[in-house]
Structures are given as C-alpha cells and as structure tokens.
Amino acid sequence: MSISSSPRRRTFLKGGAAAALALGGTQANSARAEGSSRGVTLRLPPPTGPYPVGGDVRYLVDASRNDPWNPAIGVRELMVTVLRPALPSGRHPRLPQLTPEAATWFTRLAHLVRAPYLPPAGVDWGATLTHARTGTTPLPRRRPTLLYSPGGGDSRTMGSALATDLASHGWTVVLVDHPGDASQVEFPGVRPPGRPEPVRPTELRPDTMDAARFRTMIGTRVADLRFVLDALRLQRVGLYGHSAGGTAVAQALHEDRRVASAINLEGYLDGIDGELFPVARQRPDRPLLLAGTDGFRDARFDRSWSALLAHGGPVTRREIANAGHWAFTDYAALAPQLQKAGLMTAAQRAGMVGAADPRVTVRAVGHLVRSFFGRYLAV
C-alpha cells in the first residue's frame, strides 16, 4: 500500500477491526447450492492468483462532513474492508461474506432493493465464507492500491470475489461502503454516543430516486472515496466501481490527481435529468476504462459515454457479451446457483447477470480488470 506522509484536507478517526460485511469465496465451476436448516448456501469463485489473501475491516469517521441521508449523525461514518496478499496460513478463520446481523438485514431488504430478481426467502445469506482470512501477516513491501465503490443498493460485500481475486494477484484492495444507499452497513458495537444502531439499512429505494437524490448520491460517494484516500494516506491509486460506483470513480478521477486510473463498470456519466457530469464534459488526461454489457446497454449509456469518448484521450470502451448489469458483481456466480435451487427463473437470471456460464463471465470480468490495472498500476 502506498503511503504519503500525512492525510490531506480532512480529519479522521480509525477504529480497529469490526465484525462487518465482506469478501470472496469458492469455485464457480464446482459451486453448488447446498441446503441448510436456514436455507440454501451459496458459494463464490475463489481467487485465481498465486497469493493467499488476508483481510481486515476498518471503521472511519470524517468529522469534517455530515451525513447527507441522516443529518442527526453529525459526521460521515464509513466502513471499509482492506484485502492484501498475505503469508500462507490455514490457522486463521475465513471471513464471512455477511456477518449474522448483516445477513439478517440483507434477507429483509435484498428482494426489495433487487426486485424482481432476488427471492424473499430460501437463502442462508450468512453462510457464505470467503477465501480471505483475518489475522494474517501481509506480504512485505508496498503494493499498488485499488479502491472499489459498489453499485447503488449494494454493499461492498457484493464485490468480494473480484476484490479477493485482485488481491491474490498482488494488489491491495479497499472495498468502500456508502452508508445510506447501501442495502445495509454494519458498524462496530462500540461507537460515540448518539450514533444510529450498529446495522444501518438503506435509506434509498429505487422508487425514491430522483435527479437531486442521484446527484447527492454521486457527490457523497466521490467525497467518501477521497476521504478514504486521506484516511489511509494513499497516493497514486486505481479506482473501480459498479453502476453508481462506476459513475463515482469516473468523477473522482476527474477531481483528484491521486487517482492514476479508473474503471467504470456500467455507470452512467449523466444525471437522471440528462445533464452530463463534469468528467464527461472534457478530455481526461489519465486512463479510464468504460466497461459494459450487451444486456444492459441503452441510449443513455451511448449518449453519456459517447460524449466522453468524443473528447479523445486515454479512454477505452469494452463490452461483455451475453451478460447483464450485475455480471460485474458476486451475483455473476450467485444467480446461476439460485436458478439451480429453484429460487430464480431463467428469465430472472438472464435479466440480472445474463445467460452466460458463470465460469465465462467471472473469468472475462476478472481478466478485463486485471489487464487494465496491470498496465497502469503494475504489481
């Protein structure tokens, strides 16, 4: 992880590891939905790189900002998971994708936030383990760092498999939650007086989104990402994000010189009202990849992405075939298992992640992201 001498612009407080949402899993081509007393257990694809992966969860507080979704908090609180290559160790416990409390909230909210795709019952969302282990010793030497911003309505945990894979190839990866528009965020049990309950559910639903809220969401996410750079004292990083997270990382590239390159995984570059974000209005001077799917491509993407591409510069557009919008997330591996278990129809699966074999989709996305950052932020 690259470290600068001091944080910039904002103050912050750091807590130790908290039992929070996180990380990756086991192999897609051998994955199967297993029954348990609480429902089906889903498995995630394992990392493909040569390094074991260690992870820890951190609580960060930006005292210079208030939370836009819940002003009574008085500050902006964030949870992040840091994944990095580690020394081999089978003794340390594997991190769960969702802790029990987070899984309880996700079970209540997932079918509402991700309607009409996810089932209201039948899945033990707290049973999935990852291949990242807590308490491990990081491999020595500094390594380039990547930050991930999830899609609107998703927590950072739904980008676990790709993040773990990137860490297994040598990058340090920081998954960032954006409280208020994530499905749920779990905070440490011990926090300053007056904070909301430890698990904070989403305050934004698709039916409440309008142009003003969308711009607030993107602006808040950009500020969150920049604060994490401050808090972790990072310089020259890569950013990647999905959907609203893709919009945010592209805009953060535009605003912050510490961002050396970024990948927008199917995020619009304009608001709901059609007004382009600043990143799309001028020629970028650092590498930006626009990655989409053939199953989610629409006129708005073509309009806003084409506006950016028309300026020239180091911008590239790529498309994943036979895939859907959530193929860039853990759902690429989970949705086919839900279909196999009878909890998702073929049409729902295709609408969510596409009809492609998850082995093909997961491999294609991983190769695309690793290749891009391997060129501009080599390990």
Secondary structure, 3 states (H helix, E strand, C coil): CCCCCCCCCCCEEEECCCCCCCCCCCCCCCCCCECCCCCEECCCCCCCCCCCEEEEEEEEEECCCCCCCCHHHCCEEEEEEEEEEECCCCCCCEEECCCHHHHHHHHHHHHHHCCCCCCCCCECCCCCEEEEECCCCECCCCCCEEEEECCCCCCHHHHHHHHHHHHHCCCEEEEECCCCCCCEEECCCCCCCCCCCCEEECCCCHHHCCHHHHHHHHHHHHHHHHHHHHHCCCCCEEEEEECHHHHHHHHHHHHCCCEEEEEEECCCCECCCCCECHHHHCCCCCCEEEEEECCCCCHHHHHHHHHHHCCCCCEEEEEECCCCHHHHCCHHHHHHHHHHCCCCCHHHHHHHHCCCCHHHHHHHHHHHHHHHHHHHCCC
